[in-house]
Amino acid sequence: MTTLQTRMLATELADIAGRDHVLTDATDRLFYGVDVFWVTRLLIDRGETPPTPDVVVLPGTPAEVAAIVRLANRYRVPVVPWGGGSGSQGGIIPLEGGITVDLKRLNRIIEINETNGTVTAEAGINGYALECALNERGLTLPNYPASVHSATLGGYLAARGSGVISTKYGKAEDMVLSVEVVLPNGDLIRTLPFPTHAAGPGILQLFVGAEGSYGIVTEASMRVERLPETRRFHAVLFDRLADGIETGRQIMLARLQPIVIRLYDEVSTVKVVKRTLGTDVERGAYMVIGFDGSEVTVDHAENQALEICKALGGRSLGREPGEDWWNRRFDFYFPPHAPDFPSMFGTLDTLTTFDRIEHLYDTKKERLEQAFSAWGLVYYAHFSHWFPWGVMIYDRFQINDPPSDTFEALSLHNDIWNLAARTSVECGGVINEHHGVGLKLARLMREQYGPAFQVLEGLKHALDPRMILNPGKMGFQPPR
């Protein structure tokens, strides 16, 4: 956009949201061009400028969001929704410039309904602020991602996010009951009040995980739980990773309802657990198991789980290291414990069924470390979100001395992701489990879905014929 066009657009946005809530300064706009995606951080590190919006607007009501989208549709200007900026997939990068809509002023709690066990809140509310308000009423929204202090409720839903106790309570997509959404034409709609019904196929899940491509979520109703009487954690050490995986499988099939089964491979046990928690463990596969509920329920489930561990060679390390893990669970994701620049790194998470997970792990590790041995790539993983039928693997790669040239570094980064994601799919997994698609994996969406991608693409063309909402993400083409 020309300078005059940008200024004219800014005045119209100010007419909608107020002059104080429209940002055009270059420094402000740069902030909205970067999330946790390694590539945008690479550009900043190399002294280059990532794509930035032409203008940023912070609406205060869903009606203002709708008016902004109608304005953008009329002028065919791209619109990118923004929550907390804590995504790791480049989902908020304004590839085509345009308008970034920061939703953080939409931060009201509409209702906490203790009778129904629900909360309704605006999409821009901070996850930690929402949790604190619920805790004051003896309630919890049991979605505790590492980004809880920065992510928003809308962000939870945009990427089908997951928290540390999802093994019992599910992911954000399992907790959501209904959403209010601004469609690409500016219409403000609300899905049916419940996710369970026989009134057609339902449209709620079209918007959950769509990362703003089908509409902008402005409000959501979520299922909440009562704070448990007790939460208890236990650490166990296995000589072999395979025994830990089998233990997790048996615990899940016994329907013991653990809130946590966190199993670290041999590399992570030393590289991550030992370094972060200061344990004296030098080898093996480290597991943390957690349960919550009444004292009686937890006693029973924990005892059964520990019997399964013992039968498969697990050695109990006691409750103290388990509790220490819980109290420091977010430390794993931040410096100095997590990888950071100048390294190249990424989280390659996927999931598959119990009978395929060990093969997926072995194959992925072997292929990546062999293909990129010249760069000293290290692959390590933990298994952190368990389902009645399978398990998610939170696997990472790290290269300590990546190329100094920006394009060479970008090419290497994308080559690693291509091989990793394609190996996941080949071994029965998916390209991502709970971080989303964004820009990072957009090019692989057609490979993931095959002919089924026409369903997603057809919906995009029908809802957003001018392709203005979050263009270039999810495998959809740029705006027309």
C-alpha positions as CSV (number, residue, x, y, z in Angstrom):
1,M,0.0,0.0,0.0
2,T,1.2,3.5,-0.7
3,T,1.7,5.9,2.2
4,L,-1.4,7.8,1.4
5,Q,-3.5,4.6,1.1
6,T,-2.2,3.5,4.5
7,R,-3.0,6.9,6.1
8,M,-6.5,6.9,4.6
9,L,-7.1,3.4,5.8
10,A,-5.9,4.3,9.3
11,T,-8.3,7.2,9.5
12,E,-11.2,4.9,8.7
13,L,-10.1,2.3,11.2
14,A,-9.8,5.1,13.8
15,D,-13.4,6.0,13.0
16,I,-14.3,2.5,14.0
17,A,-12.0,1.7,17.0
18,G,-10.8,5.2,18.1
19,R,-7.7,7.0,17.2
20,D,-5.8,5.7,20.3
21,H,-6.3,2.2,19.1
22,V,-4.7,2.5,15.7
23,L,-1.0,2.0,15.3
24,T,1.1,3.0,12.3
25,D,4.5,3.7,13.7
26,A,7.2,1.4,12.2
27,T,8.4,0.2,15.6
28,D,4.9,-0.8,16.6
29,R,4.3,-2.6,13.3
30,L,7.6,-4.5,13.6
31,F,6.3,-6.0,16.9
32,Y,3.4,-7.5,15.0
33,G,5.6,-9.2,12.4
34,V,7.2,-11.6,14.8
35,D,6.0,-14.5,16.9
36,V,8.1,-17.4,18.3
37,F,8.6,-18.8,14.7
38,W,12.3,-19.4,14.3
39,V,12.4,-17.9,10.8
40,T,11.1,-14.4,11.8
41,R,13.5,-14.4,14.7
42,L,16.2,-15.3,12.2
43,L,15.5,-12.3,10.2
44,I,15.7,-10.0,13.2
45,D,18.9,-11.7,14.3
46,R,20.5,-11.1,10.9
47,G,19.4,-7.5,10.8
48,E,16.6,-7.9,8.3
49,T,13.0,-6.9,8.6
50,P,10.2,-9.5,8.6
51,P,6.9,-8.7,6.9
52,T,4.9,-6.2,8.9
53,P,1.3,-5.0,8.7
54,D,0.6,-1.6,7.1
55,V,-1.6,-0.7,10.1
56,V,-2.6,-2.3,13.5
57,V,-5.9,-1.8,15.1
58,L,-7.1,-2.9,18.6
59,P,-10.9,-3.1,18.5
60,G,-12.8,-3.1,21.8
61,T,-16.0,-5.0,20.8
62,P,-17.0,-7.8,18.5
63,A,-19.1,-5.3,16.6
64,E,-15.9,-3.3,15.9
65,V,-14.1,-6.4,14.7
66,A,-17.0,-7.0,12.3
67,A,-16.8,-3.4,11.0
68,I,-13.1,-3.7,10.5
69,V,-13.5,-6.9,8.5
70,R,-16.3,-5.3,6.4
71,L,-14.0,-2.3,5.7
72,A,-11.1,-4.6,4.7
73,N,-13.4,-6.7,2.5
74,R,-14.6,-3.6,0.6
75,Y,-11.0,-2.5,-0.1
76,R,-9.7,-6.1,-0.5
77,V,-7.1,-5.5,2.2
78,P,-5.7,-8.6,4.1
79,V,-6.6,-9.0,7.7
80,V,-4.5,-11.0,10.2
81,P,-5.9,-11.7,13.7
82,W,-3.5,-11.4,16.7
83,G,-3.9,-12.9,20.2
84,G,-0.8,-13.1,22.4
85,G,1.9,-13.5,19.8
86,S,3.1,-16.7,21.4
87,G,2.6,-19.0,18.4
88,S,5.5,-21.0,17.0
89,Q,4.4,-21.5,13.4
90,G,4.4,-18.0,12.0
91,G,0.6,-17.9,12.0
92,I,0.5,-14.1,12.6
93,I,3.0,-13.1,9.9
94,P,1.3,-10.5,7.7
95,L,2.8,-11.8,4.4
96,E,0.8,-9.3,2.3
97,G,0.8,-6.4,4.7
98,G,-2.7,-5.1,5.4
99,I,-4.3,-4.9,8.8
100,T,-3.4,-6.8,11.9
101,V,-6.3,-7.0,14.3
102,D,-5.0,-7.3,17.9
103,L,-7.9,-8.7,20.0
104,K,-6.5,-8.2,23.5
105,R,-9.0,-5.4,24.3
106,L,-11.7,-8.1,24.0
107,N,-10.8,-9.4,27.4
108,R,-14.1,-9.6,29.4
109,I,-15.4,-12.6,31.2
110,I,-19.1,-12.7,30.1
111,E,-20.3,-15.4,32.5
112,I,-19.0,-18.0,34.9
113,N,-21.9,-20.5,35.3
114,E,-21.1,-22.8,38.2
115,T,-24.4,-24.7,37.7
116,N,-23.5,-25.8,34.2
117,G,-19.7,-25.9,34.7
118,T,-19.0,-23.4,32.0
119,V,-17.3,-20.0,31.3
120,T,-18.0,-17.6,28.5
121,A,-15.3,-15.0,27.8
122,E,-14.1,-12.8,25.0
123,A,-11.3,-14.3,22.8
124,G,-8.6,-11.7,23.7
125,I,-8.6,-12.6,27.4
126,N,-5.2,-13.7,28.7
127,G,-5.1,-17.4,29.6
128,Y,-3.6,-16.9,33.0
129,A,-5.9,-14.0,33.9
130,L,-8.9,-16.2,33.0
131,E,-7.5,-19.1,35.1
132,C,-7.0,-16.8,38.1
133,A,-10.6,-15.6,37.9
134,L,-11.8,-19.2,37.8
135,N,-9.6,-20.3,40.6
136,E,-11.2,-17.7,42.9
137,R,-14.5,-19.6,42.4
138,G,-12.9,-23.0,42.9
139,L,-12.9,-23.7,39.2
140,T,-10.3,-24.3,36.5
141,L,-10.1,-24.3,32.7
142,P,-7.7,-27.3,32.6
143,N,-5.6,-26.1,29.6
144,Y,-2.2,-25.2,30.9
145,P,0.1,-24.6,27.9
146,A,3.6,-23.4,28.4
147,S,2.4,-20.1,26.9
148,V,-0.4,-19.6,29.5
149,H,1.0,-16.3,30.6
150,S,0.9,-14.8,27.1
151,A,-1.6,-16.8,25.1
152,T,-5.2,-15.8,24.8
153,L,-8.4,-17.9,24.8
154,G,-8.8,-17.3,21.1
155,G,-5.2,-18.5,20.6
156,Y,-6.0,-21.7,22.4
157,L,-8.7,-22.4,19.9
158,A,-6.9,-21.1,16.8
159,A,-4.3,-23.8,16.8
160,R,-6.2,-26.6,18.6
161,G,-3.8,-26.0,21.5
162,S,-3.0,-28.4,24.3
163,G,-2.0,-28.0,27.9
164,V,0.1,-30.1,30.2
165,I,-2.8,-32.1,31.7
166,S,-4.6,-32.8,28.5
167,T,-4.2,-36.6,29.0
168,K,-7.2,-36.5,31.3
169,Y,-9.0,-33.3,30.4
170,G,-8.4,-33.0,26.6
171,K,-7.2,-30.2,24.4
172,A,-8.9,-26.8,23.8
173,E,-11.0,-28.3,21.0
174,D,-12.5,-30.8,23.6
175,M,-13.4,-28.1,26.1
176,V,-15.1,-25.6,23.7
177,L,-18.9,-25.6,23.6
178,S,-19.6,-22.8,21.2
179,V,-18.0,-19.7,19.6
180,E,-18.9,-16.3,18.3
181,V,-17.2,-15.6,15.0
182,V,-16.8,-12.7,12.6
183,L,-17.0,-14.2,9.1
184,P,-14.8,-12.8,6.2
185,N,-17.7,-10.7,4.9
186,G,-18.2,-9.1,8.4
187,D,-21.2,-11.0,9.5
188,L,-21.2,-11.8,13.2
189,I,-22.4,-15.4,13.9
190,R,-22.7,-17.8,16.8
191,T,-22.4,-21.5,16.5
192,L,-25.0,-23.7,18.2
193,P,-24.9,-23.6,22.0
194,F,-23.6,-27.1,22.4
195,P,-21.1,-29.2,20.4
196,T,-23.3,-32.4,20.8
197,H,-26.5,-32.4,18.7
198,A,-28.1,-33.9,15.7
199,A,-29.0,-30.6,14.0
200,G,-26.7,-31.3,11.0
201,P,-23.0,-31.9,10.9
202,G,-22.2,-28.9,13.1
203,I,-19.9,-25.9,12.2
204,L,-18.1,-25.3,15.5
205,Q,-15.0,-27.3,14.7
206,L,-14.6,-25.5,11.3
207,F,-13.4,-22.4,13.2
208,V,-11.4,-24.3,15.8
209,G,-7.9,-24.9,14.4
210,A,-8.5,-22.7,11.3
211,E,-6.1,-20.1,12.6
212,G,-8.3,-17.2,11.5
213,S,-8.6,-18.4,7.9
214,Y,-12.4,-19.0,8.0
215,G,-13.3,-16.3,10.5
216,I,-12.1,-14.4,13.6
217,V,-13.3,-15.9,16.9
218,T,-14.4,-13.1,19.2
219,E,-16.0,-15.1,22.1
220,A,-16.1,-18.6,23.3
221,S,-18.0,-20.8,25.8
222,M,-15.8,-23.4,27.5
223,R,-16.3,-26.4,29.8
224,V,-14.6,-25.9,33.2
225,E,-13.9,-28.2,36.1
226,R,-13.8,-27.9,39.8
227,L,-10.4,-27.7,41.3
228,P,-9.4,-31.2,42.5
229,E,-9.1,-32.1,46.2
230,T,-5.6,-33.3,45.5
231,R,-3.0,-33.5,42.7
232,R,-0.1,-36.0,43.0
233,F,2.9,-36.7,40.9
234,H,5.5,-39.6,40.9
235,A,8.8,-40.1,39.0
236,V,9.8,-43.4,37.6
237,L,12.9,-44.5,35.7
238,F,13.1,-47.1,33.0
239,D,16.2,-48.7,31.5
240,R,14.6,-48.7,28.0
241,L,12.4,-46.2,26.3
242,A,10.3,-49.0,24.8
243,D,9.3,-50.2,28.3
244,G,8.2,-46.7,29.2
245,I,6.0,-46.5,26.1
246,E,4.5,-49.9,26.9
247,T,3.8,-48.7,30.5
248,G,2.0,-45.6,29.2
249,R,-0.1,-47.7,26.8
250,Q,-1.1,-50.1,29.6
251,I,-2.0,-47.2,32.0
252,M,-4.2,-45.6,29.3
253,L,-5.9,-48.9,28.3
254,A,-6.6,-49.6,32.0
255,R,-8.5,-46.3,32.0
256,L,-6.8,-45.0,35.1
257,Q,-7.3,-41.4,33.9
258,P,-3.8,-39.9,34.6
259,I,-3.6,-36.1,34.2
260,V,0.0,-36.5,33.1
261,I,2.3,-39.2,31.6
262,R,5.5,-37.4,30.6
263,L,8.1,-39.9,29.2
264,Y,11.5,-38.6,28.2
265,D,13.8,-40.5,25.8
266,E,17.4,-41.3,26.9
267,V,18.8,-38.0,25.4
268,S,16.1,-35.8,27.0
269,T,16.5,-37.5,30.3
270,V,20.1,-36.2,30.5
271,K,19.9,-33.2,28.2
272,V,16.6,-31.8,29.5
273,V,15.5,-33.3,32.8
274,K,18.9,-33.5,34.5
275,R,19.8,-30.0,33.4
276,T,16.5,-28.4,34.3
277,L,15.6,-30.2,37.5
278,G,19.1,-31.0,38.7
279,T,18.5,-34.7,39.1
280,D,21.4,-37.2,39.4
281,V,20.0,-39.5,36.7
282,E,22.7,-40.3,34.1
283,R,20.9,-42.7,31.8
284,G,17.5,-44.3,31.1
285,A,14.0,-43.0,30.2
286,Y,12.5,-40.7,32.8
287,M,8.7,-40.7,33.4
288,V,6.5,-38.5,35.5
289,I,2.9,-39.7,36.2
290,G,0.3,-37.6,37.8
291,F,-3.3,-38.0,39.0
292,D,-5.9,-35.8,40.5
293,G,-9.3,-36.0,42.2
294,S,-10.3,-37.2,45.7
295,E,-7.6,-38.8,47.9
296,V,-9.2,-42.2,47.6
297,T,-9.4,-42.0,43.8
298,V,-5.8,-40.8,43.5
299,D,-4.5,-43.5,45.9
300,H,-6.2,-46.2,43.9
301,A,-5.1,-45.0,40.4
302,E,-1.5,-44.2,41.5
303,N,-1.0,-47.6,43.1
304,Q,-2.3,-49.4,40.0
305,A,-0.1,-47.3,37.7
306,L,3.0,-48.0,39.8
307,E,2.3,-51.7,39.7
308,I,2.3,-51.5,35.9
309,C,5.5,-49.6,36.0
310,K,7.2,-52.1,38.3
311,A,6.0,-55.1,36.1
312,L,7.7,-53.5,33.1
313,G,11.0,-52.7,34.9
314,G,10.3,-49.2,36.1
315,R,12.1,-48.0,39.2
316,S,10.2,-45.6,41.5
317,L,12.1,-42.4,42.3
318,G,9.4,-41.2,44.6
319,R,7.0,-38.3,44.8
320,E,9.5,-35.6,45.5
321,P,11.0,-35.5,42.0
322,G,7.5,-35.8,40.5
323,E,6.3,-32.8,42.5
324,D,9.4,-30.9,41.6
325,W,8.7,-31.5,37.9
326,W,5.1,-30.2,38.3
327,N,6.2,-27.1,40.2
328,R,8.9,-26.3,37.5
329,R,7.0,-27.7,34.5
330,F,7.2,-24.4,32.5
331,D,10.9,-23.9,33.1
332,F,11.6,-26.5,30.3
333,Y,10.3,-24.1,27.7
334,F,12.3,-21.0,28.5
335,P,16.0,-20.0,28.4
336,P,18.4,-21.2,29.7
337,H,16.7,-24.6,29.6
338,A,15.2,-24.4,26.2
339,P,17.2,-24.0,23.0
340,D,17.6,-20.4,21.8
341,F,19.6,-18.4,19.3
342,P,22.2,-18.7,18.0
343,S,21.1,-22.3,17.6
344,M,18.7,-23.5,15.0
345,F,15.9,-25.5,16.6
346,G,12.3,-26.5,16.3
347,T,9.5,-28.7,17.8
348,L,8.3,-31.3,15.3
349,D,5.4,-32.7,17.3
350,T,3.1,-35.3,15.9
351,L,1.0,-38.3,17.2
352,T,0.0,-41.7,16.1
353,T,-1.4,-45.0,17.5
354,F,0.3,-47.1,20.1
355,D,1.4,-49.7,17.6
356,R,3.2,-47.2,15.4
357,I,4.7,-44.7,17.8
358,E,8.0,-46.5,18.5
359,H,8.6,-47.0,14.8
360,L,7.8,-43.4,14.1
361,Y,10.3,-42.2,16.8
362,D,13.1,-44.5,15.6
363,T,12.6,-43.7,11.9
364,K,12.4,-40.0,12.4
365,K,15.5,-39.9,14.7
366,E,17.6,-42.0,12.3
367,R,16.6,-40.1,9.2
368,L,17.1,-36.6,10.6
369,E,20.4,-37.3,12.3
370,Q,21.8,-39.1,9.2
371,A,20.5,-36.5,6.6
372,F,21.9,-33.6,8.6
373,S,24.9,-35.1,10.2
374,A,27.1,-32.6,8.6
375,W,25.4,-29.9,10.7
376,G,25.6,-31.9,13.9
377,L,21.8,-32.2,14.2
378,V,20.6,-33.6,17.5
379,Y,17.2,-35.2,17.8
380,Y,15.5,-35.8,21.1
381,A,11.9,-36.2,22.3
382,H,9.4,-36.8,25.1
383,F,5.9,-38.3,24.9
384,S,3.6,-35.9,26.6
385,H,-0.1,-36.1,25.6
386,W,-1.7,-39.5,25.7
387,F,-5.0,-40.7,24.3
388,P,-7.1,-43.8,24.7
389,W,-5.7,-45.1,21.3
390,G,-2.2,-43.5,21.0
391,V,0.3,-40.9,22.1
392,M,1.7,-37.6,21.0
393,I,5.5,-37.2,20.6
394,Y,7.0,-33.8,21.4
395,D,10.2,-34.1,19.4
396,R,12.9,-31.5,18.8
397,F,15.9,-30.9,16.6
398,Q,18.8,-28.6,17.4
399,I,21.8,-27.4,15.4
400,N,24.3,-25.4,17.4
401,D,26.1,-23.7,14.5
402,P,23.7,-23.0,11.7
403,P,24.6,-21.2,8.4
404,S,25.3,-17.5,8.8
405,D,23.7,-16.6,5.4
406,T,20.0,-15.9,5.9
407,F,18.8,-17.8,2.8
408,E,21.1,-20.8,3.4
409,A,19.8,-21.0,7.0
410,L,16.2,-20.7,5.8
411,S,16.7,-23.5,3.2
412,L,18.3,-25.8,5.8
413,H,15.5,-25.1,8.3
414,N,12.8,-25.9,5.7
415,D,14.6,-29.0,4.5
416,I,14.6,-30.3,8.1
417,W,10.9,-29.6,8.5
418,N,10.1,-31.2,5.1
419,L,11.8,-34.5,6.0
420,A,10.5,-34.5,9.5
421,A,6.8,-33.9,8.6
422,R,6.8,-36.3,5.6
423,T,8.4,-39.0,7.8
424,S,5.7,-38.4,10.4
425,V,2.9,-38.8,7.8
426,E,4.6,-41.9,6.2
427,C,4.8,-43.5,9.7
428,G,1.1,-42.9,10.4
429,G,1.3,-39.5,12.1
430,V,0.2,-36.0,11.1
431,I,2.2,-32.9,10.3
432,N,1.5,-31.3,13.7
433,E,-0.3,-32.2,16.9
434,H,-1.0,-29.0,18.9
435,H,1.1,-26.1,17.6
436,G,-0.8,-25.5,14.4
437,V,0.1,-25.0,10.8
438,G,0.7,-21.3,10.2
439,L,3.2,-20.4,7.5
440,K,5.8,-23.0,8.7
441,L,3.8,-26.0,7.5
442,A,1.4,-24.4,5.0
443,R,3.2,-25.9,2.0
444,L,2.6,-29.5,3.4
445,M,-1.1,-29.3,4.0
446,R,-2.0,-30.6,0.5
447,E,0.3,-33.6,1.1
448,Q,-1.2,-34.2,4.5
449,Y,-4.8,-34.3,3.2
450,G,-4.5,-35.4,-0.4
451,P,-7.8,-35.2,-2.3
452,A,-9.5,-34.3,1.0
453,F,-7.9,-30.9,0.9
454,Q,-10.5,-29.8,-1.6
455,V,-13.0,-29.8,1.3
456,L,-11.0,-27.3,3.2
457,E,-10.2,-25.2,0.1
458,G,-13.8,-25.2,-1.0
459,L,-14.9,-23.8,2.4
460,K,-12.2,-21.1,2.1
461,H,-13.4,-20.1,-1.3
462,A,-17.1,-20.0,-0.2
463,L,-16.5,-18.1,3.0
464,D,-13.7,-15.8,1.9
465,P,-13.8,-15.5,-1.9
466,R,-11.4,-12.5,-1.8
467,M,-9.0,-14.5,0.4
468,I,-8.4,-11.6,2.8
469,L,-8.3,-13.5,6.1
470,N,-4.8,-14.5,7.2
471,P,-3.6,-15.1,3.6
472,G,-0.8,-17.6,2.8
473,K,-1.5,-19.8,5.8
474,M,-3.0,-23.2,6.1
475,G,-2.0,-24.0,2.5
476,F,-4.5,-21.4,1.0
477,Q,-3.4,-19.0,-1.7
478,P,-2.7,-15.3,-1.2
479,P,-5.5,-12.8,-1.7
480,R,-6.9,-12.0,-5.1
